[in-house]
Amino acid sequence: MPSSEEIMTWNFEDPANSEKPEPFRHALQEIHNRIKMFVTLKTRNTSA
């Protein structure tokens, strides 16, 4: 039986162990971008 529930996983580098400059800002930006993409895709799929 198909389920309407979806499970998504996103892997992010641990900012506490990152060598990048401003690692927490970078992680937050990655999360923001993925949520924005997810919402855009879900909005398109439900309006069609």
PyMOL Python script that loads the backbone (N, CA, C, O; Angstrom):
from pymol import cmd

cmd.read_pdbstr("""\
ATOM      1  N   MET A   1       0.841  -1.174   0.000  1.00  0.00           N
ATOM      2  CA  MET A   1       0.000   0.000   0.000  1.00  0.00           C
ATOM      3  C   MET A   1       0.893   1.247   0.000  1.00  0.00           C
ATOM      4  O   MET A   1       1.720   1.402   0.899  1.00  0.00           O
ATOM      5  N   PRO A   2       0.745   2.132  -0.981  1.00  0.00           N
ATOM      6  CA  PRO A   2       1.552   3.352  -1.034  1.00  0.00           C
ATOM      7  C   PRO A   2       1.231   4.279   0.138  1.00  0.00           C
ATOM      8  O   PRO A   2       0.107   4.310   0.640  1.00  0.00           O
ATOM      9  N   SER A   3       2.212   5.003   0.544  1.00  0.00           N
ATOM     10  CA  SER A   3       2.052   5.937   1.649  1.00  0.00           C
ATOM     11  C   SER A   3       2.227   7.360   1.138  1.00  0.00           C
ATOM     12  O   SER A   3       3.018   7.605   0.228  1.00  0.00           O
ATOM     13  N   SER A   4       1.499   8.284   1.718  1.00  0.00           N
ATOM     14  CA  SER A   4       1.661   9.685   1.337  1.00  0.00           C
ATOM     15  C   SER A   4       2.828  10.326   2.089  1.00  0.00           C
ATOM     16  O   SER A   4       3.174  11.484   1.855  1.00  0.00           O
ATOM     17  N   GLU A   5       3.415   9.567   2.979  1.00  0.00           N
ATOM     18  CA  GLU A   5       4.537  10.061   3.760  1.00  0.00           C
ATOM     19  C   GLU A   5       5.829   9.946   2.966  1.00  0.00           C
ATOM     20  O   GLU A   5       6.071   8.938   2.303  1.00  0.00           O
ATOM     21  N   GLU A   6       6.646  10.971   3.034  1.00  0.00           N
ATOM     22  CA  GLU A   6       7.943  10.958   2.364  1.00  0.00           C
ATOM     23  C   GLU A   6       9.035  11.127   3.401  1.00  0.00           C
ATOM     24  O   GLU A   6       8.874  11.845   4.388  1.00  0.00           O
ATOM     25  N   ILE A   7      10.134  10.463   3.162  1.00  0.00           N
ATOM     26  CA  ILE A   7      11.289  10.608   4.037  1.00  0.00           C
ATOM     27  C   ILE A   7      12.444  11.104   3.195  1.00  0.00           C
ATOM     28  O   ILE A   7      12.776  10.520   2.163  1.00  0.00           O
ATOM     29  N   MET A   8      13.051  12.184   3.645  1.00  0.00           N
ATOM     30  CA  MET A   8      14.205  12.737   2.949  1.00  0.00           C
ATOM     31  C   MET A   8      15.339  12.854   3.948  1.00  0.00           C
ATOM     32  O   MET A   8      15.123  13.173   5.117  1.00  0.00           O
ATOM     33  N   THR A   9      16.523  12.598   3.488  1.00  0.00           N
ATOM     34  CA  THR A   9      17.690  12.799   4.333  1.00  0.00           C
ATOM     35  C   THR A   9      18.686  13.679   3.592  1.00  0.00           C
ATOM     36  O   THR A   9      18.900  13.527   2.389  1.00  0.00           O
ATOM     37  N   TRP A  10      19.274  14.577   4.312  1.00  0.00           N
ATOM     38  CA  TRP A  10      20.276  15.463   3.756  1.00  0.00           C
ATOM     39  C   TRP A  10      21.510  15.364   4.630  1.00  0.00           C
ATOM     40  O   TRP A  10      21.424  15.497   5.851  1.00  0.00           O
ATOM     41  N   ASN A  11      22.631  15.137   4.025  1.00  0.00           N
ATOM     42  CA  ASN A  11      23.881  15.077   4.766  1.00  0.00           C
ATOM     43  C   ASN A  11      24.582  16.423   4.683  1.00  0.00           C
ATOM     44  O   ASN A  11      24.747  16.995   3.605  1.00  0.00           O
ATOM     45  N   PHE A  12      24.984  16.907   5.831  1.00  0.00           N
ATOM     46  CA  PHE A  12      25.711  18.159   5.906  1.00  0.00           C
ATOM     47  C   PHE A  12      27.010  17.931   6.665  1.00  0.00           C
ATOM     48  O   PHE A  12      27.079  17.125   7.592  1.00  0.00           O
ATOM     49  N   GLU A  13      28.022  18.652   6.253  1.00  0.00           N
ATOM     50  CA  GLU A  13      29.284  18.612   6.979  1.00  0.00           C
ATOM     51  C   GLU A  13      29.067  19.221   8.364  1.00  0.00           C
ATOM     52  O   GLU A  13      28.387  20.238   8.494  1.00  0.00           O
ATOM     53  N   ASP A  14      29.632  18.615   9.378  1.00  0.00           N
ATOM     54  CA  ASP A  14      29.533  19.133  10.740  1.00  0.00           C
ATOM     55  C   ASP A  14      30.310  20.445  10.827  1.00  0.00           C
ATOM     56  O   ASP A  14      31.531  20.440  10.669  1.00  0.00           O
ATOM     57  N   PRO A  15      29.639  21.559  11.072  1.00  0.00           N
ATOM     58  CA  PRO A  15      30.354  22.831  11.097  1.00  0.00           C
ATOM     59  C   PRO A  15      31.392  22.914  12.216  1.00  0.00           C
ATOM     60  O   PRO A  15      32.363  23.663  12.100  1.00  0.00           O
ATOM     61  N   ALA A  16      31.203  22.168  13.279  1.00  0.00           N
ATOM     62  CA  ALA A  16      32.172  22.194  14.384  1.00  0.00           C
ATOM     63  C   ALA A  16      33.512  21.601  13.973  1.00  0.00           C
ATOM     64  O   ALA A  16      34.543  21.920  14.565  1.00  0.00           O
ATOM     65  N   ASN A  17      33.499  20.736  12.956  1.00  0.00           N
ATOM     66  CA  ASN A  17      34.728  20.089  12.503  1.00  0.00           C
ATOM     67  C   ASN A  17      35.196  20.596  11.141  1.00  0.00           C
ATOM     68  O   ASN A  17      36.124  20.036  10.558  1.00  0.00           O
ATOM     69  N   SER A  18      34.574  21.628  10.640  1.00  0.00           N
ATOM     70  CA  SER A  18      34.863  22.125   9.298  1.00  0.00           C
ATOM     71  C   SER A  18      36.114  22.997   9.275  1.00  0.00           C
ATOM     72  O   SER A  18      36.449  23.674  10.247  1.00  0.00           O
ATOM     73  N   GLU A  19      36.784  22.954   8.137  1.00  0.00           N
ATOM     74  CA  GLU A  19      37.952  23.809   7.900  1.00  0.00           C
ATOM     75  C   GLU A  19      37.567  25.072   7.126  1.00  0.00           C
ATOM     76  O   GLU A  19      38.401  25.955   6.927  1.00  0.00           O
ATOM     77  N   LYS A  20      36.311  25.162   6.691  1.00  0.00           N
ATOM     78  CA  LYS A  20      35.848  26.304   5.889  1.00  0.00           C
ATOM     79  C   LYS A  20      35.755  27.559   6.753  1.00  0.00           C
ATOM     80  O   LYS A  20      35.529  27.475   7.960  1.00  0.00           O
ATOM     81  N   PRO A  21      35.931  28.729   6.122  1.00  0.00           N
ATOM     82  CA  PRO A  21      35.693  29.962   6.873  1.00  0.00           C
ATOM     83  C   PRO A  21      34.195  30.095   7.172  1.00  0.00           C
ATOM     84  O   PRO A  21      33.362  29.771   6.326  1.00  0.00           O
ATOM     85  N   GLU A  22      33.864  30.557   8.338  1.00  0.00           N
ATOM     86  CA  GLU A  22      32.476  30.722   8.777  1.00  0.00           C
ATOM     87  C   GLU A  22      31.643  29.457   8.546  1.00  0.00           C
ATOM     88  O   GLU A  22      30.651  29.492   7.818  1.00  0.00           O
ATOM     89  N   PRO A  23      32.041  28.352   9.159  1.00  0.00           N
ATOM     90  CA  PRO A  23      31.381  27.071   8.879  1.00  0.00           C
ATOM     91  C   PRO A  23      29.904  27.032   9.271  1.00  0.00           C
ATOM     92  O   PRO A  23      29.112  26.387   8.585  1.00  0.00           O
ATOM     93  N   PHE A  24      29.515  27.701  10.350  1.00  0.00           N
ATOM     94  CA  PHE A  24      28.109  27.660  10.752  1.00  0.00           C
ATOM     95  C   PHE A  24      27.240  28.462   9.789  1.00  0.00           C
ATOM     96  O   PHE A  24      26.109  28.069   9.504  1.00  0.00           O
ATOM     97  N   ARG A  25      27.750  29.567   9.293  1.00  0.00           N
ATOM     98  CA  ARG A  25      27.022  30.346   8.290  1.00  0.00           C
ATOM     99  C   ARG A  25      26.862  29.518   7.009  1.00  0.00           C
ATOM    100  O   ARG A  25      25.799  29.536   6.389  1.00  0.00           O
ATOM    101  N   HIS A  26      27.899  28.804   6.620  1.00  0.00           N
ATOM    102  CA  HIS A  26      27.856  27.958   5.428  1.00  0.00           C
ATOM    103  C   HIS A  26      26.812  26.841   5.595  1.00  0.00           C
ATOM    104  O   HIS A  26      26.025  26.586   4.683  1.00  0.00           O
ATOM    105  N   ALA A  27      26.808  26.182   6.753  1.00  0.00           N
ATOM    106  CA  ALA A  27      25.842  25.108   7.002  1.00  0.00           C
ATOM    107  C   ALA A  27      24.417  25.652   6.983  1.00  0.00           C
ATOM    108  O   ALA A  27      23.523  25.026   6.412  1.00  0.00           O
ATOM    109  N   LEU A  28      24.199  26.807   7.598  1.00  0.00           N
ATOM    110  CA  LEU A  28      22.874  27.419   7.595  1.00  0.00           C
ATOM    111  C   LEU A  28      22.424  27.761   6.177  1.00  0.00           C
ATOM    112  O   LEU A  28      21.256  27.576   5.834  1.00  0.00           O
ATOM    113  N   GLN A  29      23.341  28.256   5.356  1.00  0.00           N
ATOM    114  CA  GLN A  29      23.005  28.587   3.969  1.00  0.00           C
ATOM    115  C   GLN A  29      22.644  27.327   3.180  1.00  0.00           C
ATOM    116  O   GLN A  29      21.710  27.347   2.377  1.00  0.00           O
ATOM    117  N   GLU A  30      23.371  26.240   3.399  1.00  0.00           N
ATOM    118  CA  GLU A  30      23.050  24.971   2.733  1.00  0.00           C
ATOM    119  C   GLU A  30      21.656  24.484   3.116  1.00  0.00           C
ATOM    120  O   GLU A  30      20.882  24.061   2.258  1.00  0.00           O
ATOM    121  N   ILE A  31      21.343  24.547   4.400  1.00  0.00           N
ATOM    122  CA  ILE A  31      20.019  24.117   4.866  1.00  0.00           C
ATOM    123  C   ILE A  31      18.944  25.005   4.244  1.00  0.00           C
ATOM    124  O   ILE A  31      17.929  24.502   3.762  1.00  0.00           O
ATOM    125  N   HIS A  32      19.154  26.295   4.250  1.00  0.00           N
ATOM    126  CA  HIS A  32      18.203  27.244   3.653  1.00  0.00           C
ATOM    127  C   HIS A  32      17.955  26.915   2.179  1.00  0.00           C
ATOM    128  O   HIS A  32      16.809  26.867   1.734  1.00  0.00           O
ATOM    129  N   ASN A  33      19.028  26.691   1.429  1.00  0.00           N
ATOM    130  CA  ASN A  33      18.897  26.404   0.000  1.00  0.00           C
ATOM    131  C   ASN A  33      18.118  25.119  -0.252  1.00  0.00           C
ATOM    132  O   ASN A  33      17.298  25.061  -1.167  1.00  0.00           O
ATOM    133  N   ARG A  34      18.364  24.102   0.543  1.00  0.00           N
ATOM    134  CA  ARG A  34      17.658  22.835   0.331  1.00  0.00           C
ATOM    135  C   ARG A  34      16.194  22.932   0.704  1.00  0.00           C
ATOM    136  O   ARG A  34      15.344  22.363   0.020  1.00  0.00           O
ATOM    137  N   ILE A  35      15.886  23.641   1.774  1.00  0.00           N
ATOM    138  CA  ILE A  35      14.475  23.822   2.141  1.00  0.00           C
ATOM    139  C   ILE A  35      13.757  24.629   1.067  1.00  0.00           C
ATOM    140  O   ILE A  35      12.631  24.302   0.693  1.00  0.00           O
ATOM    141  N   LYS A  36      14.392  25.666   0.578  1.00  0.00           N
ATOM    142  CA  LYS A  36      13.809  26.484  -0.492  1.00  0.00           C
ATOM    143  C   LYS A  36      13.531  25.636  -1.734  1.00  0.00           C
ATOM    144  O   LYS A  36      12.466  25.751  -2.339  1.00  0.00           O
ATOM    145  N   MET A  37      14.486  24.787  -2.113  1.00  0.00           N
ATOM    146  CA  MET A  37      14.305  23.904  -3.262  1.00  0.00           C
ATOM    147  C   MET A  37      13.160  22.916  -3.010  1.00  0.00           C
ATOM    148  O   MET A  37      12.341  22.678  -3.898  1.00  0.00           O
ATOM    149  N   PHE A  38      13.103  22.351  -1.822  1.00  0.00           N
ATOM    150  CA  PHE A  38      12.051  21.398  -1.473  1.00  0.00           C
ATOM    151  C   PHE A  38      10.676  22.057  -1.558  1.00  0.00           C
ATOM    152  O   PHE A  38       9.752  21.492  -2.144  1.00  0.00           O
ATOM    153  N   VAL A  39      10.541  23.235  -0.982  1.00  0.00           N
ATOM    154  CA  VAL A  39       9.253  23.931  -0.996  1.00  0.00           C
ATOM    155  C   VAL A  39       8.848  24.281  -2.420  1.00  0.00           C
ATOM    156  O   VAL A  39       7.677  24.157  -2.778  1.00  0.00           O
ATOM    157  N   THR A  40       9.799  24.714  -3.231  1.00  0.00           N
ATOM    158  CA  THR A  40       9.515  25.042  -4.626  1.00  0.00           C
ATOM    159  C   THR A  40       9.009  23.810  -5.387  1.00  0.00           C
ATOM    160  O   THR A  40       8.026  23.891  -6.124  1.00  0.00           O
ATOM    161  N   LEU A  41       9.677  22.687  -5.207  1.00  0.00           N
ATOM    162  CA  LEU A  41       9.265  21.457  -5.893  1.00  0.00           C
ATOM    163  C   LEU A  41       7.903  20.981  -5.422  1.00  0.00           C
ATOM    164  O   LEU A  41       7.074  20.578  -6.238  1.00  0.00           O
ATOM    165  N   LYS A  42       7.659  21.022  -4.124  1.00  0.00           N
ATOM    166  CA  LYS A  42       6.379  20.566  -3.597  1.00  0.00           C
ATOM    167  C   LYS A  42       5.252  21.479  -4.046  1.00  0.00           C
ATOM    168  O   LYS A  42       4.147  21.006  -4.312  1.00  0.00           O
ATOM    169  N   THR A  43       5.508  22.770  -4.136  1.00  0.00           N
ATOM    170  CA  THR A  43       4.493  23.719  -4.577  1.00  0.00           C
ATOM    171  C   THR A  43       4.137  23.472  -6.038  1.00  0.00           C
ATOM    172  O   THR A  43       2.965  23.512  -6.412  1.00  0.00           O
ATOM    173  N   ARG A  44       5.144  23.217  -6.858  1.00  0.00           N
ATOM    174  CA  ARG A  44       4.901  22.929  -8.283  1.00  0.00           C
ATOM    175  C   ARG A  44       4.110  21.637  -8.441  1.00  0.00           C
ATOM    176  O   ARG A  44       3.191  21.576  -9.258  1.00  0.00           O
ATOM    177  N   ASN A  45       4.449  20.610  -7.679  1.00  0.00           N
ATOM    178  CA  ASN A  45       3.778  19.311  -7.805  1.00  0.00           C
ATOM    179  C   ASN A  45       2.328  19.366  -7.357  1.00  0.00           C
ATOM    180  O   ASN A  45       1.492  18.661  -7.923  1.00  0.00           O
ATOM    181  N   THR A  46       2.005  20.164  -6.376  1.00  0.00           N
ATOM    182  CA  THR A  46       0.623  20.213  -5.886  1.00  0.00           C
ATOM    183  C   THR A  46      -0.247  21.136  -6.715  1.00  0.00           C
ATOM    184  O   THR A  46      -1.471  21.005  -6.698  1.00  0.00           O
ATOM    185  N   SER A  47       0.360  22.076  -7.449  1.00  0.00           N
ATOM    186  CA  SER A  47      -0.443  22.997  -8.258  1.00  0.00           C
ATOM    187  C   SER A  47      -0.728  22.456  -9.662  1.00  0.00           C
ATOM    188  O   SER A  47      -1.522  23.039 -10.401  1.00  0.00           O
ATOM    189  N   ALA A  48      -0.091  21.355 -10.029  1.00  0.00           N
ATOM    190  CA  ALA A  48      -0.278  20.801 -11.380  1.00  0.00           C
ATOM    191  C   ALA A  48      -1.509  19.938 -11.460  1.00  0.00           C
ATOM    192  O   ALA A  48      -1.815  19.394 -12.521  1.00  0.00           O
TER     193      ALA A  48
END
""", "prot")
cmd.dss("prot")
cmd.show_as("cartoon", "prot")
cmd.util.cbc("prot")
cmd.orient("prot")
